[in-house]
Amino acid sequence: MARVVNPRSPSLCSLLALLSLVLVPTARAQQGALAPWLEARAREHAAWAEDSNRVQSGPMGLWREWAAKEPMLPGFVPPTSLAPLIRAVEAGVVNINVMGAVNPLRGATRSASGSGFILTPDGLVVTNNHVVAREDEAASEIIVRLSDGREFYAEVVGRDASTDVALLRLLGKGMGGLPAVYLGDSDRMEVGDWVVAIGNPFGLDHSVSHGMISAKERVIGVGPFDDFIQTDALINPGNSGGPLFNMRGEVVGVNTAIITEGQGIGFAVPINMVKDLLPNLRKNGQLQKGWLGVVIDEEPQVGTRTAVVKQVYAGSPAAQAGIRPGDQVVGVNGKQVDSFQQLLRRVAIMAPGSEAKLTLLRDGVSQEVQVKLTARPAQEVLAAMNSPGNLGELGLVLRDVTPEVAAPMGLEPYAGVLVSGVLPRSPAANAGLRTGDVVTEVNRRKVKDVAAVKGALEKGAGASVLLRVHRGDVQQYVALKP
């Protein structure tokens, strides 16, 4: 009876590898052409032998089992207890109660409750806008309770409905040394990463749930800043505004929304978006959107979409930075941009006056430009910015006083040029010019149309421009510094 030798047995594999090592030098000496082939076979046999020590097959080779002692998935560490992490971060999580107007018969009534986290040791707290937003904020009291039982009144520093983020300040004594949390990098989170949510669901203080990141950049149809982290860590009513922690104990999201029809589907605002928003809220009390001054087209690329500049508004921040039609915007402040929506979110969330570093691709060559954002002009000003009467260096949009324009305004045709727009924070705005003013002289030269204004500016010299302006029955001279 013939004996069948298992070709994957360790003994046979070792023998074959040994024979190959012995044969290779001999073959190299006698048959140089066979040497590379024999060396390749030797490497295959060695790898085969090593794999045989780590993997064993089931009956008839129907499946494989990992037989080695080393881990099958390098870099993967299964979670054990999350207790040390929770002990380290839970002191920075707070409960927030908003008390309604005082009723003479029933006293103060609780109108909302939620969660939040301490941002700075001196008492700044982050939560959701919908937790603290009320029609009559003056008649509401915000009470923040810490994990150690201390309670503080709080005031709203700033809030924004489009991102559902609010910034509070605790009031009273004992503000120093509060247990502030650390913020992480939500862009580095991946689907499958473990996360922990801590909050106040249904009034149950400091409840903990854990899960993982289910999806990123989830669009759920709530507004222009639709960019949520989806998680299966349980988020219930009362968790709103609470932190979503990674396994380093850093906040990577602000728990915000749930789908009531589903289970294990929660959403959090990415903490990187909150980082961009917080300076705006602290300075302005609300989201004042920065404006770049471009019209963007999306062009499909392999596996993504690219934000391509279609139009640049004259006198806009983009024009002043040298951005041109055809440029591809691929990054803002070092963060990658793959679509118009991403570009809109990264730019609009910064306050007017902020400086942004844009990464462009122009004719395949990467370059960076520095842009100082402004406030978005009024729609009528925006519509006129690319008109022939736009004087971007002065911040003026002018229009010829034709008979059709003059008649309804009671003006004399071609007796000057009409100011139809003033760009925010421009030399014209700083000098007090307004829409409806009529400019009759530029640098002591009479002007009757926009072409005459441009001619007078080209001939003028000096660091300032002198305008004679009619406003109703009043005439005055105004000096502008471009």
Secondary structure by P-SEA (a helix, b strand, c coil): cccccccccaaaaaaaaaaaaaaaaaaaaccccaaaaaaaaaaaaaaaaaaaaccccccccccccccccccccccbbbbccaaaaaaacccccbbbbbbcccccccccccccccbbbbccccbbbbbbcccccccccccbbbbbbcccbbbbbbbbccccccccbbbbbbbcccccccbbbbbbbcccccccbbbbbbcccccccbbbbbbcccccccccccccccbbbbbccccccccccbbbbcccccccccccccccccccbbbbccaaaaaacaaaaaaccccbbbbcbbbbbbbbcccbbbbbbccccccccccccccccccccccccccccccaaaaaaacccccccbbbbbbbbcccccbbbbbbbbccccaaaaaacccccccccccbbbbbbcaaaaaaaccccccbbbbccccccccccccccccccccccccccccccaaaaaaaaaaccccbbbbbcccccccbbbbbcc
